Amino acid sequence: MRTKEEMFQLILTIAEKDPRILAVGMNGSRTNKNAPKDLFQDYDIVYIVESVEVFRKDQSWLAEFGPRLIMQTPEDMVLFPPTKDGRFAYLMLFEDGNRIDLTLCPKEQAAYWNEGDLLAEILLDKNHLLPNLMEATDQNYWIKKPTQEEFSDCCNEFWWVSTYVVKGLCRNELFYAADHLHDNCQKELLRLLSWQVAGKHGYHFSIGKNYKYLPNYLTEEQYEQLVKTMNISSIFLAWSALLSLQKQFDYYARIVSQKNHFIYDQKTAEKVKLYTNNWFTKQSKLAFKEN
């Protein structure tokens, strides 16, 4: 596997010798001094270029980065529409394990090449095209203190979607139930937990994409209880996960509401928990009779 020094040298050498590449910027975890360092860190690179289309028409220049294991070009995809107007990205995983997420940015967008992301560094600027940047910081990704409205929305979403899970489980539709459990209920609990730990430790740190650093701030018991809710491989386990999620959510919602002097709709929470338990009891009895 090529070393970090070798990769940076390669990225800069390609840019330096190609007059069509005007500047090089980097963002992502490699600019974040707080991010753990390992072999899986991507190189999130931006080439500011004279013309994006010229590079797109002839992609033979990509071979200079080395043999690829797989590549994705989001702007060429139909199933997953791109979001960056005028830009073009090459997401490349190489056979040696290194990965470069390389975005071509037209020179017309040079003034905001990093799109306001404070986790950004300038690696090369041939013609002083790019604006000066402050020292890279992950401040944009710090947990933000919730408002009453945000807290209420989080709670309402959790308890409302809980009823979808109940419906799916009673219909024996595991995929439907599991999808709502994972994409809605678990995510709202993680959001709530992020507010809880930030209220305890201060709103001056990031827990990373997809809450990946959240376990660092949980007790062993909290972590184990949360992980158990991720086992939803059967109707019974999905019921168990839902009941546990509701118990945990209610507990942390009370803590967050008290800490921030928020109004928590405890009455609705109790009604949904009762609704869930009633249906769980009915389904359990029905399953017992069938067996």
WONORLIN-V148275 format. One line per field, one symbol per residue. ss: DSSP state (H for helix, E for strand, L for the rest). psi: psi as a letter, one per 20 degrees, with the letter a starting at -180 (. if undefined). Layout:
BEGIN
ss = ???
psi = ???
END
This chain:
BEGIN
ss = LLLHHHHHHHHHHHHHHLLLEEEEEEELHHHLLLLLLLLLLLEEEEEEELLHHHHHHLLHHHHHHLLEEEEELHHHLLLLLLLLLLLEEEEEEELLLLEEEEEEEEHHHHHHLLLLLLLEEEEEELLLLLLLLLLLLLHHHLLLLLLHHHHHHHHHHHHHHHHHHHHHHHLLLHHHHHHHHHHHHHHHHHHHHHHHHHHHHLLLLLLLHHHLLHHHHLLHHHHHHHHHLLLLLLHHHHHHHHHHHHHHHHHHHHHHHHHHLLLLLHHHHHHHHHHHHHHHHHHHHHHHHHL
psi = pqrgghghggghggghioiiohrprqaahiioiipqpaiipronqpoprgpghghhhojhhhhhirpqgqqpnhiiqghnqriopirpqoopprhjiqppnppppqhhjhhlhjkjpimqqphpnhklhqqqqrppqkhhjqpppqrgggghgggggghghhhggggghhikngggghghgghfghhhghgghhhghhhhiqmkrqjrpkkhighijqrhgggghghhiinljrgghhgggghgggggggghhggggghjlqppmhggghghgggghghggghggghghh.
END
